[in-house]
């Protein structure tokens, strides 16, 4: 039996708690019009206002341009804050309001270039190379606004922003765990990669490799990490135990809006739909990727320091066969790219090992699963209280 003084208020605050935890799909009746679009509104308005402000900046020069830029940024940030405060209560838009909002945003790729033609008799594409064909420019605007809409919708649907902030906050707050993470991860990574760092052929290749291609290599390692994590974590989610005894539920609800709810009986496990399973998968994957990024930064710093100590300019020139190219902070570009390459490889290797090795799983992966279990326990109580409100 579950009793609550004001069940409707508890339900609404619990739904806001799910959003802050990065698990918005746990909200019953979660949908695009009722939950996703209202929370997308600040980001969409930010992009729309920014695209219109671009026209104003193109017509201004000198000091007035920077004054206008400051005013535009202030207006955009103010609009973001006001709309964020408005949608914090998760209003449900009507069908007509939804159509109007989507129509206005869909018209922006047409409105911006048309206004620019009226003002300047030409189209300038912010952030894109000069294009002579006006139809291609129009296509660029459509693609840009479309990508922004899709990215915002996915990030809002699965709470990517809240999950990323929580993962970063956890790493910053738990510095001891980060030190332990590096202490356990670096030795096996160095055993695999250390001697390759002193390979002359690799220094020759890295000296000629440009940073855009280096970025593609890092992206390739990151993609492999995501694919490996997705395959492994999907099995982990299926093994998460839902122990819904009263004492377990009371402990899980502490610090949540459901902390004042009296729980006197066990609850049956609740099935999850595909979107909710994907949300939990994203929750676990982001935490793993942030841990892998910590290991990657540690490896990068180690190899840069090692290169400064061991590889003198004369040795680097002998390995490369030419004078080394100088990159950031006066350091050889080959050394920075080598460090980046091994950092990306090492973080990928650690991400896979941390999910398969028993000791690493217990220390670094078990806390993530505990968060998933707590989310499911809070959801079971939330659904029961919501049934009480409906009844």
PAKOLLO-607143 format. One record per residue (C-alpha): residue in one letter; chain; x negated, y negated, z negated. Coordinates in Angstrom, 1 decimal, padded with zeros to 4 digits, always signed. Last residue first. Layout:
<nodes>
<node res="a" chain="A" x="X" y="Y" z="Z"/>
...
</nodes>
This chain:
<nodes>
<node res="x" chain="A" x="+007.8" y="-006.3" z="+009.5"/>
<node res="x" chain="A" x="+005.6" y="-008.3" z="+011.9"/>
<node res="x" chain="A" x="+003.8" y="-009.8" z="+008.9"/>
<node res="x" chain="A" x="+003.3" y="-006.4" z="+007.3"/>
<node res="x" chain="A" x="+002.0" y="-005.0" z="+010.6"/>
<node res="x" chain="A" x="-000.5" y="-007.8" z="+010.6"/>
<node res="x" chain="A" x="-001.6" y="-006.8" z="+007.1"/>
<node res="x" chain="A" x="-002.2" y="-003.2" z="+008.3"/>
<node res="x" chain="A" x="-004.0" y="-004.5" z="+011.4"/>
<node res="x" chain="A" x="-006.3" y="-006.7" z="+009.3"/>
<node res="x" chain="A" x="-007.1" y="-003.8" z="+006.9"/>
<node res="x" chain="A" x="-008.2" y="-001.6" z="+009.9"/>
<node res="x" chain="A" x="-010.1" y="-004.5" z="+011.5"/>
<node res="x" chain="A" x="-012.1" y="-005.0" z="+008.3"/>
<node res="x" chain="A" x="-013.2" y="-001.4" z="+008.4"/>
<node res="x" chain="A" x="-014.1" y="-001.6" z="+012.1"/>
<node res="x" chain="A" x="-016.2" y="-004.7" z="+011.5"/>
<node res="x" chain="A" x="-017.9" y="-003.1" z="+008.5"/>
<node res="x" chain="A" x="-018.8" y="+000.0" z="+010.6"/>
<node res="x" chain="A" x="-020.3" y="-002.3" z="+013.3"/>
<node res="x" chain="A" x="-022.4" y="-004.2" z="+010.7"/>
<node res="x" chain="A" x="-023.6" y="-000.9" z="+009.2"/>
<node res="x" chain="A" x="-024.7" y="+000.2" z="+012.7"/>
<node res="x" chain="A" x="-026.9" y="-002.9" z="+012.9"/>
<node res="x" chain="A" x="-028.4" y="-002.1" z="+009.5"/>
<node res="x" chain="A" x="-029.2" y="+001.4" z="+010.6"/>
<node res="x" chain="A" x="-031.3" y="+000.3" z="+013.6"/>
<node res="x" chain="A" x="-034.4" y="-001.3" z="+012.0"/>
<node res="x" chain="A" x="-035.4" y="+000.9" z="+009.1"/>
<node res="x" chain="A" x="-033.5" y="+004.1" z="+009.6"/>
<node res="x" chain="A" x="-033.9" y="+004.1" z="+013.4"/>
<node res="x" chain="A" x="-037.6" y="+003.4" z="+013.1"/>
<node res="x" chain="A" x="-038.1" y="+006.4" z="+010.9"/>
<node res="x" chain="A" x="-036.1" y="+008.7" z="+013.1"/>
<node res="x" chain="A" x="-037.7" y="+007.7" z="+016.4"/>
<node res="x" chain="A" x="-035.1" y="+007.6" z="+019.2"/>
<node res="x" chain="A" x="-033.5" y="+004.1" z="+018.9"/>
<node res="x" chain="A" x="-036.6" y="+002.2" z="+017.8"/>
<node res="x" chain="A" x="-038.7" y="+004.0" z="+020.5"/>
<node res="x" chain="A" x="-036.6" y="+002.7" z="+023.4"/>
<node res="x" chain="A" x="-036.7" y="-000.9" z="+022.2"/>
<node res="x" chain="A" x="-040.4" y="-000.6" z="+021.4"/>
<node res="x" chain="A" x="-041.3" y="+000.5" z="+024.9"/>
<node res="x" chain="A" x="-039.3" y="-002.5" z="+026.4"/>
<node res="x" chain="A" x="-041.0" y="-004.9" z="+024.0"/>
<node res="x" chain="A" x="-044.4" y="-003.4" z="+025.0"/>
<node res="x" chain="A" x="-043.8" y="-003.8" z="+028.7"/>
<node res="x" chain="A" x="-042.7" y="-007.4" z="+028.4"/>
<node res="x" chain="A" x="-045.7" y="-008.2" z="+026.1"/>
<node res="x" chain="A" x="-048.1" y="-006.4" z="+028.4"/>
<node res="x" chain="A" x="-047.0" y="-008.4" z="+031.4"/>
<node res="x" chain="A" x="-046.9" y="-011.7" z="+029.5"/>
<node res="x" chain="A" x="-050.4" y="-011.2" z="+028.1"/>
<node res="x" chain="A" x="-051.7" y="-010.3" z="+031.6"/>
<node res="x" chain="A" x="-050.0" y="-013.5" z="+032.9"/>
<node res="x" chain="A" x="-051.6" y="-015.7" z="+030.3"/>
<node res="x" chain="A" x="-055.0" y="-014.1" z="+030.9"/>
<node res="x" chain="A" x="-054.8" y="-014.5" z="+034.7"/>
<node res="x" chain="A" x="-053.7" y="-018.1" z="+034.3"/>
<node res="x" chain="A" x="-056.9" y="-019.0" z="+032.5"/>
<node res="x" chain="A" x="-056.2" y="-021.3" z="+029.5"/>
<node res="x" chain="A" x="-056.4" y="-025.1" z="+029.8"/>
<node res="x" chain="A" x="-053.3" y="-025.6" z="+027.8"/>
<node res="x" chain="A" x="-051.2" y="-024.0" z="+030.5"/>
<node res="x" chain="A" x="-053.0" y="-022.6" z="+033.6"/>
<node res="x" chain="A" x="-056.5" y="-022.6" z="+035.0"/>
<node res="x" chain="A" x="-057.4" y="-020.5" z="+038.0"/>
<node res="x" chain="A" x="-060.4" y="-018.3" z="+037.4"/>
<node res="x" chain="A" x="-063.5" y="-018.9" z="+039.6"/>
<node res="x" chain="A" x="-063.9" y="-016.0" z="+041.9"/>
<node res="x" chain="A" x="-064.6" y="-012.3" z="+041.8"/>
<node res="x" chain="A" x="-061.8" y="-011.7" z="+039.3"/>
<node res="x" chain="A" x="-063.7" y="-009.5" z="+036.9"/>
<node res="x" chain="A" x="-067.0" y="-011.6" z="+037.2"/>
<node res="x" chain="A" x="-065.1" y="-014.9" z="+036.8"/>
<node res="x" chain="A" x="-063.3" y="-013.6" z="+033.7"/>
<node res="x" chain="A" x="-066.6" y="-012.4" z="+032.2"/>
<node res="x" chain="A" x="-068.2" y="-015.9" z="+032.9"/>
<node res="x" chain="A" x="-065.2" y="-017.7" z="+031.4"/>
<node res="x" chain="A" x="-065.4" y="-015.6" z="+028.3"/>
<node res="x" chain="A" x="-063.1" y="-012.7" z="+027.7"/>
<node res="x" chain="A" x="-063.6" y="-011.4" z="+024.1"/>
<node res="x" chain="A" x="-062.3" y="-014.1" z="+021.7"/>
<node res="x" chain="A" x="-060.0" y="-016.1" z="+024.0"/>
<node res="x" chain="A" x="-058.6" y="-012.9" z="+025.5"/>
<node res="x" chain="A" x="-057.9" y="-011.4" z="+022.0"/>
<node res="x" chain="A" x="-056.1" y="-014.5" z="+021.0"/>
<node res="x" chain="A" x="-053.9" y="-014.4" z="+024.1"/>
<node res="x" chain="A" x="-053.4" y="-010.7" z="+023.7"/>
<node res="x" chain="A" x="-052.2" y="-011.0" z="+020.1"/>
<node res="x" chain="A" x="-049.9" y="-014.0" z="+020.9"/>
<node res="x" chain="A" x="-048.2" y="-012.1" z="+023.7"/>
<node res="x" chain="A" x="-047.8" y="-008.9" z="+021.6"/>
<node res="x" chain="A" x="-046.2" y="-010.9" z="+018.8"/>
<node res="x" chain="A" x="-043.9" y="-012.7" z="+021.3"/>
<node res="x" chain="A" x="-042.9" y="-009.3" z="+022.7"/>
<node res="x" chain="A" x="-042.2" y="-007.7" z="+019.3"/>
<node res="x" chain="A" x="-039.9" y="-010.6" z="+018.4"/>
<node res="x" chain="A" x="-038.2" y="-010.3" z="+021.8"/>
<node res="x" chain="A" x="-037.6" y="-006.5" z="+021.2"/>
<node res="x" chain="A" x="-035.8" y="-007.5" z="+017.9"/>
<node res="x" chain="A" x="-033.7" y="-009.9" z="+019.9"/>
<node res="x" chain="A" x="-033.0" y="-007.3" z="+022.5"/>
<node res="x" chain="A" x="-031.9" y="-004.8" z="+019.8"/>
<node res="x" chain="A" x="-029.5" y="-007.2" z="+018.2"/>
<node res="x" chain="A" x="-028.1" y="-008.1" z="+021.6"/>
<node res="x" chain="A" x="-027.5" y="-004.5" z="+022.4"/>
<node res="x" chain="A" x="-025.6" y="-003.7" z="+019.2"/>
<node res="x" chain="A" x="-023.1" y="-006.5" z="+019.6"/>
<node res="x" chain="A" x="-022.9" y="-005.9" z="+023.3"/>
<node res="x" chain="A" x="-021.9" y="-002.3" z="+022.6"/>
<node res="x" chain="A" x="-019.4" y="-003.4" z="+020.0"/>
<node res="x" chain="A" x="-017.8" y="-005.7" z="+022.6"/>
<node res="x" chain="A" x="-017.9" y="-002.9" z="+025.2"/>
<node res="x" chain="A" x="-016.0" y="-000.7" z="+022.8"/>
<node res="x" chain="A" x="-013.4" y="-003.4" z="+022.2"/>
<node res="x" chain="A" x="-012.9" y="-003.9" z="+026.0"/>
<node res="x" chain="A" x="-012.4" y="-000.2" z="+026.5"/>
<node res="x" chain="A" x="-009.8" y="+000.2" z="+023.9"/>
<node res="x" chain="A" x="-010.5" y="+001.2" z="+020.3"/>
<node res="x" chain="A" x="-008.6" y="+003.7" z="+018.2"/>
<node res="x" chain="A" x="-007.8" y="+003.0" z="+014.6"/>
<node res="x" chain="A" x="-008.9" y="+005.3" z="+011.8"/>
<node res="x" chain="A" x="-006.1" y="+006.1" z="+009.3"/>
<node res="x" chain="A" x="-005.9" y="+004.0" z="+006.1"/>
<node res="x" chain="A" x="-006.6" y="+005.0" z="+002.5"/>
<node res="x" chain="A" x="-004.4" y="+003.6" z="-000.2"/>
<node res="x" chain="A" x="-004.4" y="+000.9" z="-002.9"/>
<node res="x" chain="A" x="-005.8" y="-002.2" z="-001.1"/>
<node res="x" chain="A" x="-004.9" y="-005.6" z="-002.7"/>
<node res="x" chain="A" x="-005.8" y="-008.4" z="-000.3"/>
<node res="x" chain="A" x="-007.7" y="-011.3" z="-001.7"/>
<node res="x" chain="A" x="-010.9" y="-010.4" z="+000.1"/>
<node res="x" chain="A" x="-009.1" y="-010.3" z="+003.4"/>
<node res="x" chain="A" x="-010.3" y="-013.8" z="+004.5"/>
<node res="x" chain="A" x="-013.8" y="-012.3" z="+004.4"/>
<node res="x" chain="A" x="-016.6" y="-012.4" z="+001.8"/>
<node res="x" chain="A" x="-015.6" y="-009.0" z="+000.4"/>
<node res="x" chain="A" x="-013.5" y="-007.1" z="+002.9"/>
<node res="x" chain="A" x="-016.1" y="-004.4" z="+003.4"/>
<node res="x" chain="A" x="-016.3" y="-003.6" z="-000.3"/>
<node res="x" chain="A" x="-012.5" y="-003.4" z="-000.6"/>
<node res="x" chain="A" x="-012.3" y="-001.1" z="+002.4"/>
<node res="x" chain="A" x="-014.9" y="+001.3" z="+001.0"/>
<node res="x" chain="A" x="-013.1" y="+001.4" z="-002.4"/>
<node res="x" chain="A" x="-009.8" y="+002.0" z="-000.7"/>
<node res="x" chain="A" x="-011.0" y="+004.8" z="+001.6"/>
<node res="x" chain="A" x="-011.3" y="+004.0" z="+005.3"/>
<node res="x" chain="A" x="-014.5" y="+005.9" z="+006.2"/>
<node res="x" chain="A" x="-014.8" y="+005.1" z="+010.0"/>
<node res="x" chain="A" x="-018.0" y="+006.9" z="+011.0"/>
<node res="x" chain="A" x="-020.0" y="+005.5" z="+013.9"/>
<node res="x" chain="A" x="-020.8" y="+008.5" z="+016.1"/>
<node res="x" chain="A" x="-019.1" y="+007.2" z="+019.3"/>
<node res="x" chain="A" x="-020.9" y="+003.9" z="+018.8"/>
<node res="x" chain="A" x="-024.2" y="+005.7" z="+018.8"/>
<node res="x" chain="A" x="-023.5" y="+007.5" z="+022.1"/>
<node res="x" chain="A" x="-022.8" y="+004.1" z="+023.8"/>
<node res="x" chain="A" x="-025.9" y="+002.8" z="+022.1"/>
<node res="x" chain="A" x="-028.2" y="+005.2" z="+024.0"/>
<node res="x" chain="A" x="-027.0" y="+004.5" z="+027.5"/>
<node res="x" chain="A" x="-026.6" y="+000.8" z="+026.9"/>
<node res="x" chain="A" x="-030.1" y="+000.5" z="+025.3"/>
<node res="x" chain="A" x="-031.8" y="+002.3" z="+028.2"/>
<node res="x" chain="A" x="-030.0" y="+000.0" z="+030.7"/>
<node res="x" chain="A" x="-030.7" y="-003.1" z="+028.8"/>
<node res="x" chain="A" x="-034.4" y="-002.2" z="+028.4"/>
<node res="x" chain="A" x="-034.7" y="-001.4" z="+032.1"/>
<node res="x" chain="A" x="-033.2" y="-004.8" z="+032.9"/>
<node res="x" chain="A" x="-035.6" y="-006.5" z="+030.6"/>
<node res="x" chain="A" x="-038.6" y="-004.8" z="+032.3"/>
<node res="x" chain="A" x="-037.3" y="-005.9" z="+035.7"/>
<node res="x" chain="A" x="-036.7" y="-009.5" z="+034.4"/>
<node res="x" chain="A" x="-040.4" y="-009.6" z="+033.2"/>
<node res="x" chain="A" x="-041.5" y="-008.5" z="+036.7"/>
<node res="x" chain="A" x="-039.2" y="-011.1" z="+038.3"/>
<node res="x" chain="A" x="-040.7" y="-013.8" z="+036.0"/>
<node res="x" chain="A" x="-044.2" y="-012.8" z="+037.2"/>
<node res="x" chain="A" x="-043.0" y="-013.3" z="+040.8"/>
<node res="x" chain="A" x="-041.9" y="-016.8" z="+039.9"/>
<node res="x" chain="A" x="-045.2" y="-017.3" z="+037.9"/>
<node res="x" chain="A" x="-047.5" y="-016.8" z="+040.9"/>
<node res="x" chain="A" x="-049.7" y="-013.7" z="+041.2"/>
<node res="x" chain="A" x="-053.2" y="-014.5" z="+042.4"/>
<node res="x" chain="A" x="-055.0" y="-014.4" z="+039.0"/>
<node res="x" chain="A" x="-052.8" y="-011.6" z="+037.9"/>
<node res="x" chain="A" x="-054.0" y="-009.4" z="+040.7"/>
<node res="x" chain="A" x="-057.6" y="-010.0" z="+040.0"/>
<node res="x" chain="A" x="-057.1" y="-009.6" z="+036.3"/>
<node res="x" chain="A" x="-055.5" y="-006.2" z="+037.0"/>
<node res="x" chain="A" x="-058.4" y="-005.1" z="+039.1"/>
<node res="x" chain="A" x="-060.8" y="-006.0" z="+036.3"/>
<node res="x" chain="A" x="-059.1" y="-003.8" z="+033.7"/>
<node res="x" chain="A" x="-059.7" y="-005.2" z="+030.2"/>
<node res="x" chain="A" x="-056.0" y="-005.4" z="+029.3"/>
<node res="x" chain="A" x="-055.5" y="-001.7" z="+030.3"/>
<node res="x" chain="A" x="-057.6" y="-000.8" z="+027.2"/>
<node res="x" chain="A" x="-055.1" y="-002.4" z="+024.8"/>
<node res="x" chain="A" x="-051.8" y="-001.2" z="+026.4"/>
<node res="x" chain="A" x="-050.8" y="+002.2" z="+024.9"/>
<node res="x" chain="A" x="-052.6" y="+002.0" z="+021.6"/>
<node res="x" chain="A" x="-051.6" y="-001.7" z="+021.4"/>
<node res="x" chain="A" x="-047.9" y="-000.7" z="+021.5"/>
<node res="x" chain="A" x="-048.4" y="+002.0" z="+018.8"/>
<node res="x" chain="A" x="-050.1" y="-000.6" z="+016.5"/>
<node res="x" chain="A" x="-047.8" y="-003.5" z="+017.3"/>
<node res="x" chain="A" x="-044.4" y="-002.0" z="+016.3"/>
<node res="x" chain="A" x="-044.9" y="-001.1" z="+012.6"/>
<node res="x" chain="A" x="-046.6" y="-004.3" z="+011.5"/>
<node res="x" chain="A" x="-044.4" y="-006.4" z="+013.9"/>
<node res="x" chain="A" x="-041.2" y="-005.1" z="+012.4"/>
<node res="x" chain="A" x="-042.6" y="-005.3" z="+008.9"/>
<node res="x" chain="A" x="-043.4" y="-009.0" z="+009.6"/>
<node res="x" chain="A" x="-039.9" y="-009.5" z="+011.0"/>
<node res="x" chain="A" x="-038.3" y="-007.7" z="+008.0"/>
<node res="x" chain="A" x="-040.2" y="-010.1" z="+005.7"/>
<node res="x" chain="A" x="-039.0" y="-013.0" z="+007.8"/>
<node res="x" chain="A" x="-035.4" y="-012.1" z="+007.1"/>
<node res="x" chain="A" x="-033.8" y="-015.6" z="+007.5"/>
<node res="x" chain="A" x="-035.4" y="-016.2" z="+011.0"/>
<node res="x" chain="A" x="-034.6" y="-012.8" z="+012.3"/>
<node res="x" chain="A" x="-031.1" y="-012.8" z="+011.0"/>
<node res="x" chain="A" x="-030.4" y="-016.3" z="+012.3"/>
<node res="x" chain="A" x="-031.6" y="-015.2" z="+015.7"/>
<node res="x" chain="A" x="-029.2" y="-012.2" z="+015.7"/>
<node res="x" chain="A" x="-026.3" y="-014.3" z="+014.3"/>
<node res="x" chain="A" x="-026.8" y="-017.0" z="+016.9"/>
<node res="x" chain="A" x="-026.9" y="-014.4" z="+019.7"/>
<node res="x" chain="A" x="-023.8" y="-012.7" z="+018.5"/>
<node res="x" chain="A" x="-021.9" y="-016.0" z="+018.1"/>
<node res="x" chain="A" x="-022.8" y="-017.1" z="+021.7"/>
<node res="x" chain="A" x="-022.1" y="-013.7" z="+023.2"/>
<node res="x" chain="A" x="-018.5" y="-013.6" z="+021.8"/>
<node res="x" chain="A" x="-017.4" y="-010.8" z="+024.1"/>
<node res="x" chain="A" x="-014.6" y="-012.7" z="+025.9"/>
<node res="x" chain="A" x="-016.3" y="-016.1" z="+025.5"/>
<node res="x" chain="A" x="-019.6" y="-015.1" z="+027.1"/>
<node res="x" chain="A" x="-017.8" y="-013.2" z="+029.9"/>
<node res="x" chain="A" x="-015.5" y="-016.1" z="+030.6"/>
<node res="x" chain="A" x="-018.3" y="-018.7" z="+030.5"/>
<node res="x" chain="A" x="-020.4" y="-016.6" z="+032.9"/>
<node res="x" chain="A" x="-017.5" y="-016.2" z="+035.3"/>
<node res="x" chain="A" x="-016.5" y="-019.9" z="+035.2"/>
<node res="x" chain="A" x="-020.1" y="-021.1" z="+035.6"/>
<node res="x" chain="A" x="-020.7" y="-018.7" z="+038.5"/>
<node res="x" chain="A" x="-017.5" y="-020.0" z="+040.2"/>
<node res="x" chain="A" x="-018.5" y="-023.6" z="+039.7"/>
<node res="x" chain="A" x="-021.9" y="-023.0" z="+041.3"/>
<node res="x" chain="A" x="-020.6" y="-020.9" z="+044.1"/>
<node res="x" chain="A" x="-017.9" y="-023.5" z="+045.1"/>
<node res="x" chain="A" x="-020.5" y="-026.3" z="+044.9"/>
<node res="x" chain="A" x="-022.9" y="-024.3" z="+047.1"/>
<node res="x" chain="A" x="-020.1" y="-023.6" z="+049.6"/>
<node res="x" chain="A" x="-019.5" y="-027.3" z="+049.8"/>
<node res="x" chain="A" x="-023.2" y="-027.9" z="+050.5"/>
<node res="x" chain="A" x="-023.1" y="-025.3" z="+053.2"/>
<node res="x" chain="A" x="-020.1" y="-027.2" z="+054.8"/>
<node res="x" chain="A" x="-022.1" y="-030.4" z="+054.6"/>
<node res="x" chain="A" x="-024.9" y="-029.0" z="+056.7"/>
<node res="x" chain="A" x="-028.1" y="-030.9" z="+056.0"/>
<node res="x" chain="A" x="-029.0" y="-029.2" z="+052.8"/>
<node res="x" chain="A" x="-031.6" y="-030.7" z="+050.4"/>
<node res="x" chain="A" x="-032.6" y="-028.2" z="+047.7"/>
<node res="x" chain="A" x="-030.3" y="-027.5" z="+044.7"/>
<node res="x" chain="A" x="-030.2" y="-028.9" z="+041.1"/>
<node res="x" chain="A" x="-027.7" y="-031.6" z="+041.9"/>
<node res="x" chain="A" x="-026.5" y="-031.3" z="+045.5"/>
<node res="x" chain="A" x="-026.3" y="-034.6" z="+047.3"/>
<node res="x" chain="A" x="-023.5" y="-035.2" z="+049.8"/>
<node res="x" chain="A" x="-023.3" y="-038.1" z="+052.2"/>
<node res="x" chain="A" x="-021.2" y="-041.2" z="+053.0"/>
<node res="x" chain="A" x="-022.2" y="-042.6" z="+049.6"/>
<node res="x" chain="A" x="-018.9" y="-043.4" z="+047.9"/>
<node res="x" chain="A" x="-016.3" y="-041.6" z="+050.0"/>
<node res="x" chain="A" x="-018.7" y="-038.7" z="+050.7"/>
<node res="x" chain="A" x="-019.4" y="-038.4" z="+047.0"/>
<node res="x" chain="A" x="-015.8" y="-038.4" z="+046.2"/>
<node res="x" chain="A" x="-015.3" y="-035.5" z="+048.6"/>
<node res="x" chain="A" x="-018.3" y="-033.7" z="+047.2"/>
<node res="x" chain="A" x="-016.9" y="-033.8" z="+043.6"/>
<node res="x" chain="A" x="-013.2" y="-033.2" z="+044.5"/>
<node res="x" chain="A" x="-013.7" y="-030.0" z="+046.4"/>
<node res="x" chain="A" x="-015.8" y="-028.1" z="+043.8"/>
<node res="x" chain="A" x="-013.5" y="-029.6" z="+041.2"/>
<node res="x" chain="A" x="-010.3" y="-028.2" z="+042.7"/>
<node res="x" chain="A" x="-010.7" y="-024.8" z="+041.0"/>
<node res="x" chain="A" x="-011.0" y="-026.6" z="+037.6"/>
<node res="x" chain="A" x="-007.8" y="-028.5" z="+038.2"/>
<node res="x" chain="A" x="-006.0" y="-025.4" z="+039.4"/>
<node res="x" chain="A" x="-007.2" y="-023.3" z="+036.4"/>
<node res="x" chain="A" x="-006.0" y="-025.9" z="+033.9"/>
<node res="x" chain="A" x="-002.6" y="-026.4" z="+035.7"/>
<node res="x" chain="A" x="-002.0" y="-022.6" z="+036.0"/>
<node res="x" chain="A" x="-002.8" y="-022.1" z="+032.3"/>
<node res="x" chain="A" x="-000.5" y="-024.9" z="+031.3"/>
<node res="x" chain="A" x="+002.3" y="-023.4" z="+033.3"/>
<node res="x" chain="A" x="+001.8" y="-020.0" z="+031.8"/>
<node res="x" chain="A" x="+001.8" y="-021.3" z="+028.3"/>
<node res="x" chain="A" x="-001.4" y="-021.7" z="+026.4"/>
<node res="x" chain="A" x="-001.9" y="-019.9" z="+023.1"/>
<node res="x" chain="A" x="-003.7" y="-022.0" z="+020.6"/>
<node res="x" chain="A" x="-006.8" y="-020.5" z="+018.9"/>
<node res="x" chain="A" x="-006.9" y="-022.6" z="+015.8"/>
<node res="x" chain="A" x="-010.5" y="-023.6" z="+016.7"/>
<node res="x" chain="A" x="-009.2" y="-024.7" z="+020.1"/>
<node res="x" chain="A" x="-008.6" y="-028.3" z="+019.0"/>
<node res="x" chain="A" x="-011.9" y="-028.6" z="+017.1"/>
<node res="x" chain="A" x="-013.8" y="-027.3" z="+020.1"/>
<node res="x" chain="A" x="-011.9" y="-029.8" z="+022.3"/>
<node res="x" chain="A" x="-013.0" y="-032.7" z="+020.1"/>
<node res="x" chain="A" x="-016.6" y="-031.5" z="+019.9"/>
<node res="x" chain="A" x="-017.0" y="-030.8" z="+023.7"/>
<node res="x" chain="A" x="-015.4" y="-034.1" z="+024.6"/>
<node res="x" chain="A" x="-017.8" y="-035.9" z="+022.2"/>
<node res="x" chain="A" x="-020.7" y="-034.1" z="+023.8"/>
<node res="x" chain="A" x="-019.6" y="-035.1" z="+027.3"/>
<node res="x" chain="A" x="-018.9" y="-038.7" z="+026.3"/>
<node res="x" chain="A" x="-022.3" y="-039.1" z="+024.6"/>
<node res="x" chain="A" x="-024.1" y="-037.5" z="+027.6"/>
<node res="x" chain="A" x="-022.3" y="-039.9" z="+029.9"/>
<node res="x" chain="A" x="-023.2" y="-042.9" z="+027.7"/>
<node res="x" chain="A" x="-026.8" y="-041.9" z="+027.6"/>
<node res="x" chain="A" x="-027.0" y="-041.4" z="+031.3"/>
<node res="x" chain="A" x="-025.3" y="-044.7" z="+031.9"/>
<node res="x" chain="A" x="-028.0" y="-046.4" z="+029.8"/>
<node res="x" chain="A" x="-030.7" y="-044.5" z="+031.7"/>
<node res="x" chain="A" x="-029.3" y="-045.6" z="+035.0"/>
<node res="x" chain="A" x="-028.9" y="-049.1" z="+033.8"/>
<node res="x" chain="A" x="-032.6" y="-049.3" z="+033.3"/>
<node res="x" chain="A" x="-033.4" y="-048.9" z="+037.0"/>
<node res="x" chain="A" x="-030.8" y="-047.5" z="+039.4"/>
<node res="x" chain="A" x="-027.1" y="-046.6" z="+039.5"/>
<node res="x" chain="A" x="-025.1" y="-045.1" z="+042.3"/>
<node res="x" chain="A" x="-026.4" y="-041.5" z="+041.8"/>
<node res="x" chain="A" x="-025.8" y="-041.7" z="+038.1"/>
<node res="x" chain="A" x="-022.1" y="-042.4" z="+038.7"/>
<node res="x" chain="A" x="-021.7" y="-039.4" z="+041.0"/>
<node res="x" chain="A" x="-023.4" y="-037.2" z="+038.5"/>
<node res="x" chain="A" x="-020.8" y="-038.2" z="+035.9"/>
<node res="x" chain="A" x="-018.2" y="-036.3" z="+037.9"/>
<node res="x" chain="A" x="-020.3" y="-033.1" z="+037.7"/>
<node res="x" chain="A" x="-020.9" y="-033.6" z="+034.0"/>
<node res="x" chain="A" x="-017.2" y="-034.2" z="+033.3"/>
<node res="x" chain="A" x="-016.3" y="-030.9" z="+035.1"/>
<node res="x" chain="A" x="-019.2" y="-028.9" z="+033.4"/>
<node res="x" chain="A" x="-018.3" y="-030.2" z="+029.9"/>
<node res="x" chain="A" x="-014.6" y="-029.6" z="+030.5"/>
<node res="x" chain="A" x="-015.3" y="-026.0" z="+031.4"/>
<node res="x" chain="A" x="-017.4" y="-025.5" z="+028.3"/>
<node res="x" chain="A" x="-014.8" y="-027.1" z="+026.0"/>
<node res="x" chain="A" x="-011.9" y="-025.1" z="+027.6"/>
<node res="x" chain="A" x="-013.4" y="-021.6" z="+027.4"/>
<node res="x" chain="A" x="-012.1" y="-021.2" z="+023.8"/>
<node res="x" chain="A" x="-008.5" y="-021.9" z="+025.0"/>
<node res="x" chain="A" x="-009.1" y="-019.6" z="+028.1"/>
<node res="x" chain="A" x="-010.1" y="-016.5" z="+026.0"/>
<node res="x" chain="A" x="-007.5" y="-016.3" z="+023.3"/>
<node res="x" chain="A" x="-003.9" y="-016.4" z="+024.5"/>
<node res="x" chain="A" x="-004.3" y="-016.8" z="+028.2"/>
<node res="x" chain="A" x="-007.1" y="-014.3" z="+028.6"/>
<node res="x" chain="A" x="-005.9" y="-011.7" z="+026.1"/>
<node res="x" chain="A" x="-006.4" y="-010.3" z="+022.6"/>
<node res="x" chain="A" x="-003.1" y="-008.8" z="+021.4"/>
<node res="x" chain="A" x="-004.7" y="-007.6" z="+018.2"/>
<node res="x" chain="A" x="-008.0" y="-009.4" z="+017.5"/>
<node res="x" chain="A" x="-010.9" y="-006.9" z="+017.6"/>
<node res="x" chain="A" x="-011.8" y="-008.4" z="+021.0"/>
<node res="x" chain="A" x="-013.2" y="-011.5" z="+019.1"/>
<node res="x" chain="A" x="-016.2" y="-009.5" z="+017.8"/>
<node res="x" chain="A" x="-019.0" y="-012.1" z="+017.7"/>
<node res="x" chain="A" x="-018.8" y="-012.5" z="+013.9"/>
<node res="x" chain="A" x="-017.4" y="-016.0" z="+014.2"/>
<node res="x" chain="A" x="-014.6" y="-014.8" z="+016.5"/>
<node res="x" chain="A" x="-013.7" y="-012.0" z="+014.1"/>
<node res="x" chain="A" x="-013.6" y="-014.5" z="+011.2"/>
<node res="x" chain="A" x="-011.1" y="-016.7" z="+013.2"/>
<node res="x" chain="A" x="-008.9" y="-013.6" z="+013.5"/>
<node res="x" chain="A" x="-009.2" y="-013.1" z="+009.8"/>
<node res="x" chain="A" x="-008.1" y="-016.7" z="+009.2"/>
<node res="x" chain="A" x="-005.0" y="-016.1" z="+011.3"/>
<node res="x" chain="A" x="-004.1" y="-012.8" z="+009.6"/>
<node res="x" chain="A" x="-004.7" y="-014.2" z="+006.1"/>
<node res="x" chain="A" x="-002.4" y="-017.2" z="+006.9"/>
<node res="x" chain="A" x="+000.3" y="-014.8" z="+008.1"/>
<node res="x" chain="A" x="-000.1" y="-012.5" z="+005.0"/>
<node res="x" chain="A" x="+000.5" y="-015.2" z="+002.4"/>
<node res="x" chain="A" x="+000.4" y="-013.5" z="-001.0"/>
<node res="x" chain="A" x="-000.9" y="-010.2" z="+000.3"/>
<node res="x" chain="A" x="+000.0" y="-006.6" z="-000.6"/>
<node res="x" chain="A" x="-001.4" y="-003.4" z="+000.9"/>
<node res="x" chain="A" x="+000.0" y="+000.0" z="+000.0"/>
</nodes>
